[in-house]
Amino acid sequence: MMPTQDFVSRLPNDIGGFEAGSVMRVEHALEPWEKRCHALADVLDFKKLINTEEKRKGVEALGETLIGKLPYYERWIVAFANISFTKGFFTPTELAEKMAEVDARFAEQQAG
């Protein structure tokens, strides 16, 4: 059983010391979208739009369930989106519309 103080001091992604089973480490080259995600993080920080601390807090704010289910860079993307909504850079609707536009453009490229 976890000591009561850990309920207050541990964040959702702080799982050190808990039983978790074995971890399979697989070295792999980053996918193109993962590289773009990392580049986006660098640009957002460079332009002083979202800094590393905000990104970390944004990932922690996802909660234990999402942190456990989402791969590393998907956590970043969701955190960036949530922070962007909060800061008023764009709305969820605007993001959905842009994503649909990109999907359509991609489908058109694949068909032609």
ROSE-4610 file (N, C-alpha, C; in Angstrom, 1 decimal, always signed):
// ROSE-4610
residu = [M/M/M/M/M/M/P/P/P/T/T/T/Q/Q/Q/D/D/D/F/F/F/V/V/V/S/S/S/R/R/R/L/L/L/P/P/P/N/N/N/D/D/D/I/I/I/G/G/G/G/G/G/F/F/F/E/E/E/A/A/A/G/G/G/S/S/S/V/V/V/M/M/M/R/R/R/V/V/V/E/E/E/H/H/H/A/A/A/L/L/L/E/E/E/P/P/P/W/W/W/E/E/E/K/K/K/R/R/R/C/C/C/H/H/H/A/A/A/L/L/L/A/A/A/D/D/D/V/V/V/L/L/L/D/D/D/F/F/F/K/K/K/K/K/K/L/L/L/I/I/I/N/N/N/T/T/T/E/E/E/E/E/E/K/K/K/R/R/R/K/K/K/G/G/G/V/V/V/E/E/E/A/A/A/L/L/L/G/G/G/E/E/E/T/T/T/L/L/L/I/I/I/G/G/G/K/K/K/L/L/L/P/P/P/Y/Y/Y/Y/Y/Y/E/E/E/R/R/R/W/W/W/I/I/I/V/V/V/A/A/A/F/F/F/A/A/A/N/N/N/I/I/I/S/S/S/F/F/F/T/T/T/K/K/K/G/G/G/F/F/F/F/F/F/T/T/T/P/P/P/T/T/T/E/E/E/L/L/L/A/A/A/E/E/E/K/K/K/M/M/M/A/A/A/E/E/E/V/V/V/D/D/D/A/A/A/R/R/R/F/F/F/A/A/A/E/E/E/Q/Q/Q/Q/Q/Q/A/A/A/G/G/G]
num = [1/1/1/2/2/2/3/3/3/4/4/4/5/5/5/6/6/6/7/7/7/8/8/8/9/9/9/10/10/10/11/11/11/12/12/12/13/13/13/14/14/14/15/15/15/16/16/16/17/17/17/18/18/18/19/19/19/20/20/20/21/21/21/22/22/22/23/23/23/24/24/24/25/25/25/26/26/26/27/27/27/28/28/28/29/29/29/30/30/30/31/31/31/32/32/32/33/33/33/34/34/34/35/35/35/36/36/36/37/37/37/38/38/38/39/39/39/40/40/40/41/41/41/42/42/42/43/43/43/44/44/44/45/45/45/46/46/46/47/47/47/48/48/48/49/49/49/50/50/50/51/51/51/52/52/52/53/53/53/54/54/54/55/55/55/56/56/56/57/57/57/58/58/58/59/59/59/60/60/60/61/61/61/62/62/62/63/63/63/64/64/64/65/65/65/66/66/66/67/67/67/68/68/68/69/69/69/70/70/70/71/71/71/72/72/72/73/73/73/74/74/74/75/75/75/76/76/76/77/77/77/78/78/78/79/79/79/80/80/80/81/81/81/82/82/82/83/83/83/84/84/84/85/85/85/86/86/86/87/87/87/88/88/88/89/89/89/90/90/90/91/91/91/92/92/92/93/93/93/94/94/94/95/95/95/96/96/96/97/97/97/98/98/98/99/99/99/100/100/100/101/101/101/102/102/102/103/103/103/104/104/104/105/105/105/106/106/106/107/107/107/108/108/108/109/109/109/110/110/110/111/111/111/112/112/112]
x = [+0.8/+0.0/+0.9/+0.5/+1.2/+1.0/+2.1/+1.9/+1.0/+0.2/-0.7/+0.0/+1.2/+1.9/+2.2/+2.3/+2.5/+1.3/+0.1/-1.1/-1.0/-0.3/-0.2/+1.0/+2.1/+3.4/+3.7/+3.0/+3.3/+2.4/+2.9/+2.2/+1.9/+0.9/+0.5/+1.6/+2.6/+3.6/+4.8/+4.7/+5.8/+5.5/+6.0/+5.7/+6.8/+7.9/+9.1/+8.8/+9.3/+9.1/+7.8/+6.9/+5.7/+6.0/+5.2/+5.3/+4.8/+5.5/+5.1/+5.4/+6.1/+6.5/+7.7/+8.1/+9.3/+9.1/+10.1/+10.1/+10.9/+10.2/+10.9/+11.5/+12.8/+13.4/+13.7/+13.2/+13.3/+13.9/+15.1/+15.7/+15.1/+14.7/+14.1/+14.3/+14.4/+14.5/+13.1/+13.2/+12.0/+11.2/+9.9/+9.0/+9.0/+8.7/+8.7/+7.9/+6.7/+5.8/+6.4/+7.1/+7.8/+8.9/+9.6/+10.6/+10.0/+8.8/+8.1/+7.6/+7.1/+6.6/+7.8/+8.9/+10.1/+10.5/+10.5/+10.8/+9.8/+8.5/+7.5/+7.7/+8.1/+8.4/+9.6/+10.6/+11.7/+11.3/+10.4/+10.0/+9.1/+8.2/+7.3/+8.1/+9.1/+10.0/+10.8/+11.4/+12.2/+11.4/+10.1/+9.2/+8.5/+8.9/+8.3/+6.8/+6.3/+4.8/+4.5/+5.2/+5.0/+6.4/+6.8/+8.1/+8.1/+9.3/+9.5/+8.7/+8.7/+7.9/+6.4/+5.9/+4.5/+4.2/+5.1/+4.9/+4.9/+5.8/+5.8/+4.6/+4.1/+2.9/+1.7/+1.7/+0.6/+0.5/+1.7/+1.7/+1.2/+1.6/+1.2/-0.3/-0.9/-2.3/-3.2/-2.6/-3.3/-3.9/-3.2/-3.7/-3.1/-3.2/-2.6/-3.1/-4.4/-4.9/-4.4/-4.4/-3.9/-2.4/-1.7/-0.3/+0.1/-0.6/-0.4/-0.7/-1.7/-2.1/-1.4/-1.0/-0.5/+1.0/+1.5/+3.0/+3.6/+4.9/+5.6/+5.2/+5.4/+5.2/+3.7/+2.8/+1.4/+1.0/+1.6/+1.4/+1.8/+2.9/+3.3/+2.3/+1.8/+0.9/-0.4/-1.0/-2.2/-1.9/-0.8/-0.4/-0.3/+0.4/+0.5/-0.9/-1.8/-3.1/-3.9/-3.9/-4.6/-4.0/-2.7/-2.1/-2.5/-2.5/-2.8/-4.3/-5.2/-6.6/-6.7/-6.0/-6.0/-5.4/-4.4/-3.8/-4.5/-5.5/-6.3/-5.6/-4.6/-4.0/-5.0/-5.8/-6.8/-7.8/-9.0/-10.0/-10.0/-10.6/-10.7/-11.4/-12.4/-13.1/-12.1/-11.3/-10.4/-9.3/-8.9/-7.9/-8.5/-9.8/-10.5/-10.6/-11.0/-11.1/-9.8/-8.7/-7.4/-7.0/-7.2/-6.9/-7.7/-8.9/-9.7/-9.2/-8.8/-8.2/-6.9/-6.1/-4.8/-5.1/-6.1/-6.4/-6.9/-7.7/-8.3/-7.1/-6.2/-5.1/-4.2/-4.0/-3.2/-3.9/-5.2/-6.0/-5.9/-6.0/-5.9/-4.5/-3.5/-2.1/-2.0/-2.6/-2.5/-3.2/-4.3/-5.2/-4.5/-3.8/-3.3/-1.9]
y = [-1.2/+0.0/+1.2/+2.2/+3.5/+4.4/+5.0/+5.9/+7.1/+7.6/+8.7/+9.9/+10.3/+11.5/+11.3/+10.1/+9.9/+10.3/+10.3/+10.7/+12.2/+13.0/+14.4/+14.8/+14.1/+14.5/+13.8/+12.7/+12.0/+12.5/+12.8/+13.2/+11.9/+12.0/+10.8/+10.0/+10.8/+10.1/+9.7/+9.9/+9.6/+8.2/+7.2/+5.8/+5.0/+5.8/+5.2/+4.4/+3.2/+2.3/+1.5/+1.7/+0.9/-0.4/-1.4/-2.6/-2.3/-2.7/-2.4/-3.5/-4.5/-5.6/-5.2/-6.0/-5.7/-4.7/-4.0/-3.0/-3.5/-3.6/-4.0/-2.8/-2.7/-1.6/-2.0/-1.2/-1.5/-0.2/-0.3/+0.9/+0.9/+2.1/+2.3/+3.7/+3.8/+5.2/+5.9/+7.2/+7.9/+8.0/+7.9/+8.0/+9.5/+9.8/+11.2/+12.1/+11.6/+12.4/+12.7/+11.7/+11.9/+13.0/+13.0/+14.0/+15.4/+15.4/+16.7/+17.2/+16.3/+16.6/+17.2/+16.6/+17.1/+18.5/+18.6/+19.9/+21.0/+20.6/+21.5/+22.0/+21.1/+21.4/+22.5/+22.2/+23.2/+24.6/+24.6/+25.9/+26.6/+25.9/+26.5/+27.1/+26.4/+26.9/+28.1/+28.0/+29.1/+30.4/+30.2/+31.3/+31.8/+31.1/+31.5/+31.4/+30.3/+30.1/+29.0/+28.0/+26.9/+26.4/+26.6/+26.2/+24.8/+24.3/+22.9/+22.6/+23.6/+23.4/+23.3/+24.1/+24.0/+22.7/+22.2/+20.9/+19.8/+19.9/+18.9/+18.9/+20.1/+20.2/+19.7/+20.0/+19.6/+18.1/+17.4/+16.0/+15.4/+16.0/+15.5/+15.7/+16.8/+17.1/+16.1/+15.3/+14.2/+13.2/+13.0/+12.0/+10.7/+9.9/+8.5/+7.6/+7.7/+6.8/+7.1/+8.4/+8.7/+8.6/+9.0/+8.8/+7.3/+6.5/+5.0/+4.5/+5.1/+4.6/+5.2/+6.5/+7.1/+6.9/+6.7/+6.7/+8.1/+8.1/+9.3/+10.5/+10.5/+11.7/+12.0/+11.1/+11.4/+12.1/+11.9/+12.7/+14.1/+14.3/+15.7/+16.4/+15.7/+16.3/+16.7/+15.9/+16.2/+17.3/+17.3/+18.4/+19.7/+19.7/+21.0/+21.5/+20.6/+21.0/+21.6/+20.9/+21.5/+22.8/+23.0/+24.3/+25.3/+25.0/+25.9/+26.4/+25.5/+25.8/+26.8/+26.5/+27.4/+28.8/+28.8/+30.1/+30.8/+30.2/+30.8/+30.9/+30.1/+30.0/+29.6/+28.6/+28.1/+27.3/+27.0/+26.3/+24.8/+23.9/+22.5/+22.4/+23.2/+23.2/+23.6/+24.6/+25.0/+24.0/+23.3/+22.2/+21.1/+20.7/+19.6/+19.9/+21.2/+21.6/+21.5/+21.9/+21.9/+20.4/+19.6/+18.2/+17.5/+17.9/+17.3/+17.8/+19.1/+19.6/+18.9/+18.6/+17.9/+16.5/+15.8/+14.4/+14.4/+15.3/+15.4/+15.6/+16.5/+16.7/+15.4/+14.8/+13.5/+12.4/+12.3/+11.3/+11.6/+12.9/+13.3/+12.9/+13.2/+12.8/+11.3/+10.5/+9.1/+8.6/+9.2/+8.8/+9.2/+10.3/+10.8/+10.4]
z = [+0.0/+0.0/+0.0/-0.7/-0.9/+0.3/+0.9/+2.0/+1.5/+2.5/+2.2/+1.6/+2.0/+1.5/+0.0/-0.5/-2.0/-2.8/-2.2/-3.0/-3.3/-2.5/-2.7/-3.5/-3.2/-3.8/-5.2/-5.5/-6.8/-7.9/-9.0/-10.2/-11.0/-11.9/-12.6/-13.4/-13.9/-14.6/-13.7/-12.4/-11.5/-11.0/-11.6/-11.3/-10.7/-10.4/-9.8/-8.5/-8.5/-7.3/-7.3/-8.2/-8.3/-9.1/-8.8/-9.6/-11.0/-12.0/-13.4/-14.3/-13.9/-14.8/-15.5/-16.5/-17.2/-18.3/-18.7/-19.7/-20.9/-22.1/-23.3/-24.0/-24.0/-24.7/-26.2/-27.0/-28.5/-29.1/-29.5/-30.2/-31.6/-32.0/-33.4/-33.9/-35.1/-35.7/-35.5/-35.3/-35.1/-36.4/-36.3/-37.5/-37.9/-39.1/-39.6/-38.7/-38.3/-37.5/-36.1/-35.6/-34.3/-34.4/-35.5/-35.7/-35.8/-36.6/-36.7/-35.3/-34.5/-33.2/-32.4/-32.4/-31.7/-32.2/-33.5/-34.1/-33.7/-33.7/-33.2/-31.8/-30.9/-29.5/-29.5/-30.3/-30.3/-30.8/-31.9/-32.4/-31.5/-30.8/-29.8/-28.7/-28.3/-27.2/-27.7/-28.9/-29.5/-29.6/-30.1/-30.3/-29.0/-27.9/-26.6/-26.5/-27.2/-27.2/-26.2/-26.2/-25.2/-24.7/-23.5/-23.0/-22.5/-22.2/-21.7/-20.5/-19.5/-18.3/-18.5/-19.4/-19.8/-20.4/-21.3/-21.9/-20.9/-19.9/-18.9/-18.1/-17.7/-16.9/-17.8/-19.1/-20.0/-20.1/-20.1/-20.1/-18.8/-17.7/-16.4/-16.2/-16.8/-16.7/-17.5/-18.3/-19.0/-18.1/-16.9/-16.0/-16.2/-15.2/-15.2/-16.3/-16.6/-17.7/-19.0/-19.4/-20.8/-20.8/-19.8/-19.8/-20.0/-19.4/-19.5/-20.9/-21.6/-22.9/-24.1/-24.0/-25.1/-25.2/-26.4/-26.6/-26.4/-26.2/-25.8/-26.6/-27.9/-28.7/-28.8/-28.7/-28.7/-27.5/-26.3/-25.1/-25.4/-26.1/-26.4/-27.2/-28.3/-29.2/-28.5/-27.7/-26.9/-26.0/-25.3/-24.4/-25.1/-26.3/-27.1/-27.5/-27.9/-28.3/-27.1/-26.0/-24.8/-24.4/-24.4/-24.0/-25.0/-26.3/-27.4/-27.2/-26.8/-26.6/-25.4/-24.4/-23.2/-23.5/-24.3/-24.6/-25.7/-26.3/-27.3/-28.7/-28.9/-30.3/-31.3/-31.0/-31.9/-31.0/-31.6/-30.8/-31.3/-30.5/-30.9/-32.3/-32.6/-33.9/-35.0/-34.8/-35.8/-36.0/-35.0/-35.1/-35.9/-35.6/-36.3/-37.8/-38.0/-39.4/-40.2/-39.6/-40.2/-40.4/-39.4/-39.6/-40.7/-40.9/-42.0/-43.3/-43.4/-44.6/-45.0/-44.0/-44.2/-44.6/-44.0/-44.3/-45.8/-46.2/-47.6/-48.6/-48.2/-49.1/-49.3/-48.2/-48.2/-49.0/-48.8/-49.6/-51.1/-51.4/-52.8/-53.4/-52.6/-53.1/-53.3/-52.4/-52.5/-53.7/-54.0/-55.1/-56.5/-56.5/-57.8/-58.0]
